[in-house]
Amino acid sequence: MTDEELRYIKGVGPVKASSLKRIGVKSVKDLLFFFPRWHVHKSRITPVSSIESGGKYFIKGRISGLEELRKPGRNILKVLIEDESGGTLTWIWYNRPYMKPALLAGRRVVIWDTVENTRWGKQITASNDSFEFIEEFENKAIAEGEILSFYKTTKILTNVFFREVMAELIKNNLVDIHEILSPELTSKRDLYIIKEAVLNIHFPKNLCDLEKARQRLVFNELLILQLFLAKRKKYFGKKVKNRNYIINPSIIEKIISKIGFTLTGAQVRVLEDIRKDLLKKSPMNRLLQGDVGSGKTIVALLALIPVLENNYQAAVMAPTEILAEQHYATFKKIFSLTGYDKSILLLTSKITAKVRRESLAAIADGKVSLVIGTHALLQEDVAFKNLGFVVIDERHKFGVFQRLALEAKGVFPDALMMTATPFPRALVLTLYGDTDLSVIDELPPGRQPIYTKWQPEKKRQEVYGFISQRLKAGEQVYIVYPLVEESSKSLLKAAEQEALQLQNIVFKDYKVGLIHGRMSSEEKEAVMNDFKSKKINILVSTTVIEVGIDVSNATIMLIEHAERFGLAQLHQLRGRVGRGTARSYCYLMTGWLQSSDSFKRMRIMEQINDGFKIAEADLDIRGPGELFGANQHGELDLKLINLEKDRELLEMAREEAHNIIEQDPDFKKQENIKLGVFFKERFSKDLEMITIS
């Protein structure tokens, strides 16, 4: 029955079936495995009068008033909610005028959401999946237990719809759910069988049943992923690189002393990790995490010295030409102390055909020791004589196949992947379990925290006044916009138009420059050079400056429409300032915040400078599946995982996966056959990567 068309399920029909497909639910099985986003115990109601700002609360009250505010391109419904304690709060609906007929005075409602203190008092920013009207909430036919499930909803796919259709499916279709774990494994790990887990994730009768169901479903996803990683690591570990390194520490020490740079303890620790990897027979496969400005680039540079000293080639791949050019300039300057600067080559898409032919010949002949480039390195005609080491900067900006394509240009080269997006360690171990991890968890001495302030539109002139003060002091400014040019479909300010406004009206006494992704490489390079040489005082930009740009005299970052950016991107943008010893500032300018998540992001940015803590907060808001991008790992749904709470489950899954791959890598044992079928179906497109990597 799980192959039956969605539209014929009782309560669905063609319209809802179409809506379900738009959110990724394409079959009856997909629907049954569309799990609730959260659960609420019906007795957990908090009086509004005792609510404190910043927490998430379960509130029961009635609508006592409604005010509609209309502005160009914006509609706001201000709903007044009053409960039995006499407390009141404002329930704000942004740009959803279709809700007005349902928000009738006297109608009772339950809300599960975050409460904040604003100019209107206690306030909740509404979302479709965080409320219900009382008549739906008290429908015993679809919620017999004391715990209620809340799903990700749309205008027509409501919580009531999901509960009713799940009840229908469980009553008729549950027998079609196939168990993939052996009875021995479920008994050994005290796990629910899959039928019990699905039943109790949708309709738990108590908190114990709910947690047991969640644990089983989390274990499923973790086990499948860890099987993939264990299988890949097993294959990778068997490979032997055709290189032997003789490492002379004095050369590295000489460079460090000449550039007058003092390594942090974390940098020294990471370099030792890499040194040990280079001396192993199997190729290095290491991920280097470090917050913005922590000094990853100098670590990569120093790690390359033994490779070049032993006459092997190395490649450094960056996601943008600006970053590649910056790396080239940095490496060339520092390597001039060793003589390797004459053997460094920059390979990007903008070089002429003649220069490209000469460059490719030099790479193939081994006359070039180090090649720094962008995606241009991946083209088929780029061939190395003896590639021994690859560095992939901003690893998350590249797909798995792009990384493997670069590594395939050598014979099992040592690979160092770097990211300035400091994902939580538990998440890295979950999704990159086949990769060794090093972390630079301290900043160079002298760096100050960046003062960050969230400002509404009405504070714009105040922000401009402060920027003018810093400009008079000789400092420089970034102003970032989400769009290049204005659009009739959007009210967002755009870089091109605002650059003119800033130059002609706001900052007439200073030079305003513009950079964005549509400009040619030559144009972008010219603008960046002018900014670095202080010919430009204010650089207006899109997110093209998100990674790698290093101008120590730039001390102010103003991010326009900051609510349109995620936490990781905001933190990356903020990291473009604070590169020197001067105090730096980041202003987050927003319009109306249309979601509670936007509100949370602004508060987090104000309160936290540590990228690792921001990553943890981002994980809480978005969940691991969204944070990393499910398409990297077989479309895994990781949203039930709580990495802090589930570390024991992760270790269990990793241990079981390791045992299975060691003892039965092809899933031929009777107890592993069903698991093997499911595994191969899930990773049908990804399994070929195992033999590549």
Buried (B, 14 or more C-beta within 10 A) or exposed (E): EBEBEBEEBEBBEEEBBEBBEEEEBEBBBBBBBBBBBEBBBBEEBBBBEEBEEEEEBBBBBBBEEBEEEEEEEEBBBBBBBBBEEEBBBBBBBBEBEEBBEEBEEEEBBBBBBBBBEBEEEBBBBBBBBBBBBBEBBEEEEBBEBBBBBBBBBBEEBBBBBBBBBBBBBBEBBBEBBEEBBBEEBBEEBEBBBBBBBBBBBBBBEEEEBBEBBBBBBBBBBBBBBBBBBBBBBBBBBEEEBEBEBEBEEEBBEBBBEEEEBEBBEBBEBBBEBBBEBBEEEBBBBBBBBBBBBBBBBBBBBBBBBBBBBBEBBBBBBBBBBBBBBBBBEBBBEBBEBBEBBEBBBBBBEBBEEEEBEEBBEBBBEBEBBBBBBBBBBBBEEBEBBBBBBBBBBBBBBBEBBBBBBBBBBBBBBBBBBBBBBBBBBBBBBBBBBBBBBBBBBBBBEEBEEBBBBBBBEEEBEEBBEBBBEBBEEEBBBBBBBBBBEBEEEEEBBBBBBBBEEBBEEBBEEBBBBBBBEEBEBEEBBBBBEBBBEBEBBBBBBBBBBBBBBBBBBBBBBBBBBBBBBBBBBBBBBBBBBBBBEBBBBBBBBBBBBBBBBBBBBBBBBBEBBBBBBBBBBBBBBBBBBBBBEBEBBBEBBBBBBBBEEBEEBBEBBBEBBBEBBEEBBEBEEEBBBBBBEBBEEBBEEBBEBBEBB
